[in-house]
Amino acid sequence: MSRDELRQPLRKRSLNERLWARRPSPLLSTSLLAATAFIAISAWAIHTPLPFAGEPIVTAAIPAVEELKTASTTAPDEEAVAEETPAEDESGSIQIEAPIEQDSYQTEASIILSPRRPLKKAPVDDLIEITTVGQLPRIGSKNKKPSDVYARNTPMGVIHSDRPKIAILLGGMGLNAKLTQQAVKNLPGDVTFAFAPYGNNLQTQVDKARADGHEVLLQLPMEPVGYPASNPGPKTLLASVSAEENMDALHWHMSRFAGYTGITNYMGGRLLASPEALKPVMAEMRKRGLIYLEDASTALTVSETVAAETKLPERRAQVVIDSDPTPQSIAAALELLEGEAKANGFAIGTGSGLEVTVDAVKLWAEQLQDRGILLVPVSAIFKGRLG
């Protein structure tokens, strides 16, 4: 029964009655619920990862196709009609362009993201074999090879171009960290480096070079004529020892760092003239998905024959650019290399990471495009028409 409020006006109300009297209005309740929901949704969105947020966006300009002429081009006969010549675009497809002269070429409309774009971080798990001496390169799933995965990407328009191509390999990297860093910083990414296996912090130095766009090879010490008076270093591969001993030494060198596309010789006049000793070494290189580049320092070599027998991808350089390490001699050697490239379509020059060599190659590379010659990494010489 309800109480008479007039008879008891000062009665103290119960707690429930007081709370009910102070209840919020429906509008205020709705506003509070909406604000709470907004805060909860915002907190969820902040802590939820967005898979495509932060993806790099690259804008690449494609230059218009224009006709360039070599220095040897002469004025055309006004009444002569040139034949139509197939030209390749950046995808490698053939297109019919307007008539051009025999000594002229078309610039490639190649998409170049960055002249120093970083290479794939090494090692790739699928391309390593864990052994007692360390990690060794191997062919991974779906026939993925270190020579391909760790290589600097060269546009197909460049690989299939008719323009002369030159690859430069500078060895001895990693022995002097300061000189190595100068070479990495000052030279264009298309210059390839060969790292010696005896340096300190080799993987760190290799990673820096690859992060700056430089392809890397392993420089393998091989027995020279006059060994041991002339000694390349510890665990040199020898012509007089068993195949097992050379294999142990080879694996030790291979385990020193990761990320190389192939191997180049350091010295080796005697080993490279011994097919019996060289064959198992080259067979192991092929088994592990590598390429082999030989410098021009050794005259008597059977590497081409043995590489063919073992089906190892092999090339030989034509010029040692700093056999006389002076600016004038290096410039003359590079000019000789240009002539070789124009005559045969490509040429390979090797040298060392000396300061004078780095400075000379830097100056030369800056002027190379104006002379109608392409600078490419070593791996490009093994691909396309050249491979």
C-alpha positions in Angstrom: 0.0 0.0 0.0 1.4 3.4 -0.9 2.0 5.9 1.8 0.2 9.2 2.0 2.9 11.8 1.1 0.8 14.6 2.6 0.8 13.0 6.0 4.4 12.1 5.9 6.1 14.7 3.6 9.5 14.4 5.2 9.9 10.7 5.0 13.4 9.7 3.9 13.3 8.0 0.5 14.9 4.7 -0.1 18.2 4.2 -2.0 16.4 2.7 -5.1 14.1 5.7 -5.2 16.9 8.2 -5.0 18.9 6.4 -7.8 15.8 6.2 -10.0 15.2 9.9 -9.6 18.8 10.6 -10.8 18.7 8.3 -13.8 20.2 9.8 -17.0 17.9 10.9 -19.8 17.5 8.6 -22.8 19.4 11.1 -25.0 22.4 11.1 -22.6 22.4 7.3 -22.4 22.4 6.9 -26.2 25.3 9.4 -26.5 27.4 7.6 -23.9 26.9 4.2 -25.7 27.8 5.7 -29.0 31.0 7.3 -27.6 32.0 4.0 -26.0 31.5 2.1 -29.2 33.6 4.6 -31.2 36.5 4.4 -28.7 36.4 0.6 -28.8 36.4 0.5 -32.7 39.2 3.0 -32.8 41.3 1.0 -30.4 40.7 -2.2 -32.5 41.7 -0.5 -35.7 44.9 0.9 -34.2 46.1 -2.5 -33.0 45.0 -4.4 -36.2 47.9 -4.8 -38.7 47.3 -3.6 -42.2 49.0 -6.0 -44.7 49.5 -3.5 -47.4 50.2 -0.4 -45.4 53.7 1.1 -46.0 54.3 -0.8 -49.2 56.9 1.2 -51.3 55.5 2.9 -54.4 58.0 3.5 -57.2 57.2 5.8 -60.1 59.4 4.9 -63.1 59.7 7.1 -66.1 59.9 5.3 -69.5 62.0 7.3 -71.9 60.7 7.8 -75.4 62.4 5.7 -78.1 64.8 7.9 -80.0 67.4 7.2 -82.5 71.0 7.6 -81.4 74.0 7.3 -83.7 77.5 6.0 -83.1 80.5 8.2 -83.8 81.2 6.1 -86.9 77.8 7.0 -88.5 78.2 9.0 -91.7 75.7 11.2 -93.4 73.1 9.1 -95.3 72.6 9.2 -99.0 69.4 11.1 -99.6 68.3 8.7 -102.3 69.1 5.5 -100.4 66.3 3.6 -98.8 67.2 1.6 -95.7 65.7 -1.8 -95.0 63.3 -2.1 -92.1 65.0 -3.7 -89.2 63.3 -5.5 -86.3 63.8 -3.7 -83.0 63.2 -5.0 -79.5 61.2 -3.3 -76.9 61.7 -3.6 -73.1 59.7 -6.9 -72.9 61.9 -8.5 -75.5 59.2 -8.6 -78.2 60.0 -7.7 -81.7 58.5 -4.6 -83.3 59.0 -3.1 -86.7 60.4 0.4 -86.4 61.0 3.0 -89.1 64.1 2.5 -91.3 67.4 3.1 -89.5 71.0 3.1 -90.6 73.2 0.1 -90.2 75.5 1.8 -87.7 72.7 3.3 -85.5 70.8 1.8 -82.6 67.6 2.4 -80.7 67.6 3.3 -77.0 65.8 0.8 -74.9 62.6 1.9 -73.1 63.7 0.0 -70.0 62.2 0.6 -66.6 65.0 1.3 -64.2 63.8 1.6 -60.6 67.1 2.6 -59.1 70.7 2.4 -60.1 71.5 1.2 -56.6 68.4 -0.8 -55.7 69.2 -3.4 -53.0 69.6 -7.0 -53.9 67.7 -9.9 -52.3 68.9 -10.3 -48.7 71.3 -13.3 -48.2 71.2 -16.0 -47.3 67.9 -17.3 -48.7 66.9 -20.3 -46.5 66.0 -22.4 -49.5 69.5 -21.9 -51.0 71.7 -23.0 -48.1 72.9 -26.4 -46.9 74.0 -26.7 -43.3 77.3 -28.6 -43.0 80.1 -29.1 -40.4 82.1 -26.2 -41.9 79.1 -23.9 -42.2 76.5 -22.8 -44.7 77.1 -23.8 -48.3 75.1 -22.6 -51.4 72.9 -25.2 -53.1 70.2 -25.4 -55.7 66.8 -24.9 -54.0 63.3 -25.9 -54.8 61.9 -25.5 -58.3 65.6 -25.4 -59.5 66.3 -22.0 -58.0 70.0 -21.3 -58.3 72.2 -18.9 -56.3 73.5 -17.6 -59.7 70.0 -16.4 -60.5 68.5 -15.5 -57.1 71.5 -13.5 -55.8 72.1 -11.8 -59.2 71.4 -8.1 -59.9 68.3 -7.9 -62.1 69.1 -6.7 -65.6 66.2 -5.6 -67.8 65.6 -7.8 -70.8 65.7 -4.8 -73.1 69.4 -4.4 -72.0 70.3 -8.1 -72.2 68.9 -8.5 -75.7 70.1 -5.1 -77.0 72.5 -4.9 -79.9 74.5 -2.3 -78.1 78.0 -3.3 -76.9 78.1 -4.5 -73.3 80.9 -4.4 -70.7 81.1 -6.1 -67.3 83.6 -5.0 -64.8 84.7 -7.3 -61.9 86.9 -5.8 -59.1 88.5 -8.4 -56.8 90.3 -8.3 -53.4 87.2 -6.8 -51.7 86.8 -7.4 -48.0 90.5 -7.3 -47.1 90.6 -3.6 -46.5 87.2 -2.4 -45.1 87.9 1.2 -45.9 88.8 0.7 -49.5 85.9 -1.7 -49.9 83.5 0.8 -48.6 84.8 3.5 -50.9 84.3 1.2 -53.9 80.8 0.3 -52.8 79.9 4.0 -52.4 81.6 5.5 -55.4 81.0 2.9 -58.2 77.7 2.3 -60.0 75.7 -0.7 -59.0 76.4 -2.6 -62.3 80.1 -3.0 -61.2 80.5 -6.5 -59.7 82.7 -7.2 -56.7 84.7 -10.3 -55.9 85.3 -10.8 -52.1 88.4 -12.6 -50.9 87.7 -15.2 -48.2 90.2 -13.9 -45.7 88.7 -10.6 -44.6 87.1 -9.7 -41.3 83.3 -9.3 -40.9 82.9 -10.6 -44.5 79.1 -11.1 -44.3 78.6 -7.5 -43.1 80.7 -6.1 -45.9 79.0 -8.3 -48.5 75.6 -7.2 -47.2 76.5 -3.6 -47.5 77.7 -4.1 -51.1 74.6 -5.9 -52.0 72.4 -3.4 -50.3 73.9 -0.8 -52.6 73.1 -2.9 -55.6 76.4 -4.6 -56.3 76.5 -8.2 -57.4 79.1 -10.4 -55.6 81.4 -13.3 -56.5 83.6 -15.4 -54.3 87.3 -15.1 -55.1 88.8 -18.6 -54.8 92.6 -18.9 -54.2 94.1 -21.5 -56.6 97.7 -22.8 -56.9 99.9 -20.6 -59.1 103.1 -21.4 -60.8 105.9 -21.2 -58.3 103.8 -22.3 -55.3 104.6 -22.2 -52.3 107.0 -19.3 -52.9 104.0 -17.5 -54.5 101.2 -18.3 -52.1 97.6 -17.0 -52.5 96.7 -17.8 -48.9 95.5 -20.6 -46.5 93.6 -23.5 -47.9 94.6 -22.8 -51.5 93.3 -25.4 -54.0 96.3 -27.4 -55.2 97.0 -29.4 -58.3 99.0 -32.1 -56.5 96.5 -33.1 -53.7 93.6 -35.4 -53.8 90.1 -34.4 -54.9 88.9 -34.8 -51.3 91.4 -32.4 -49.9 90.5 -29.8 -52.6 86.8 -30.4 -51.8 87.4 -29.7 -48.1 89.2 -26.5 -48.9 86.6 -25.5 -51.5 83.8 -26.0 -48.9 85.6 -23.9 -46.4 85.9 -21.0 -48.8 82.3 -21.4 -49.8 81.2 -21.1 -46.2 82.9 -17.8 -45.5 79.9 -15.7 -46.6 76.6 -16.0 -48.5 75.0 -14.1 -51.3 77.5 -14.7 -54.2 76.3 -15.7 -57.7 79.5 -17.5 -58.6 83.2 -18.0 -58.2 86.2 -16.3 -59.8 89.9 -17.4 -59.5 92.6 -15.8 -57.6 95.9 -16.7 -59.3 95.8 -20.4 -60.3 98.3 -20.7 -63.1 99.1 -24.3 -62.2 95.7 -25.6 -61.0 93.9 -24.1 -64.1 96.3 -26.1 -66.3 95.5 -29.4 -64.6 92.3 -30.9 -65.9 92.4 -33.8 -63.4 92.5 -31.5 -60.4 90.1 -28.9 -61.9 87.3 -31.1 -63.0 85.9 -32.1 -59.5 86.1 -28.5 -58.4 84.1 -27.3 -61.4 81.6 -30.2 -61.0 81.0 -29.0 -57.4 80.4 -25.4 -58.6 77.8 -26.6 -61.1 76.2 -28.9 -58.5 75.7 -25.9 -56.2 74.1 -23.7 -58.9 77.0 -21.2 -59.4 78.7 -19.6 -62.4 82.5 -19.3 -63.0 84.4 -16.3 -64.3 88.1 -16.5 -65.0 90.3 -13.5 -65.1 92.7 -12.8 -67.9 95.9 -13.2 -65.8 96.5 -16.8 -66.8 97.5 -17.7 -70.4 97.6 -21.5 -70.2 94.2 -22.7 -68.9 91.9 -25.7 -69.5 88.9 -24.1 -67.8 86.8 -23.7 -70.9 87.2 -27.4 -71.8 86.6 -28.7 -68.3 83.6 -26.3 -67.8 82.1 -27.7 -71.0 82.6 -31.3 -69.8 81.0 -30.5 -66.4 78.3 -28.2 -67.9 79.4 -25.4 -65.7 78.4 -21.9 -67.0 81.8 -20.3 -67.6 83.2 -17.1 -69.1 86.7 -15.7 -69.4 87.7 -12.0 -69.1 89.6 -10.3 -71.9 91.5 -7.6 -70.1 93.1 -7.0 -66.7 92.5 -3.3 -66.4 95.0 -2.5 -63.7 98.0 -4.8 -64.4 99.8 -1.5 -64.4 98.0 0.5 -61.7 98.3 4.0 -63.0 95.5 6.2 -64.2 96.9 6.4 -67.7 97.4 2.7 -68.0 93.9 1.9 -66.6 92.3 4.4 -69.0 94.1 2.7 -71.9 93.0 -0.8 -70.8 89.4 0.4 -70.5 89.6 1.8 -74.0 90.9 -1.5 -75.2 88.0 -3.2 -73.5 85.6 -0.9 -75.4 87.1 -2.0 -78.7 86.6 -5.6 -77.7 83.0 -5.0 -76.8 82.3 -3.2 -80.1 83.9 -6.0 -82.1 82.3 -9.0 -80.3 79.2 -7.6 -78.6 80.5 -7.9 -75.1 83.7 -7.8 -73.1 84.7 -8.5 -69.5 87.4 -6.6 -67.6 88.8 -7.6 -64.2 90.9 -5.6 -61.7 91.4 -5.1 -58.0 89.8 -2.7 -55.5 92.7 -0.3 -55.4 91.9 3.3 -54.9 93.4 4.3 -58.3 91.3 1.6 -60.0 88.1 2.7 -58.3 88.7 6.3 -59.3 89.5 5.4 -62.9 86.5 3.1 -63.3 84.2 5.7 -61.7 85.3 8.4 -64.2 85.1 6.0 -67.1 81.6 4.7 -66.2 80.2 8.3 -66.1 81.1 8.8 -69.7 80.2 5.3 -71.0 76.6 5.8 -72.0 77.5 8.8 -74.2 79.7 6.4 -76.2 76.8 4.0 -76.8 78.1 1.2 -74.5 76.1 -0.5 -71.7 77.7 -1.4 -68.3 76.2 -4.6 -67.0 76.8 -6.9 -64.0 78.7 -10.2 -64.6 75.5 -12.3 -64.4 74.2 -10.5 -67.5 77.0 -11.9 -69.6 75.6 -15.4 -68.9 72.1 -14.6 -70.1 70.2 -13.9 -73.3 72.2 -14.1 -76.6 75.5 -13.9 -74.7 74.8 -16.9 -72.4 
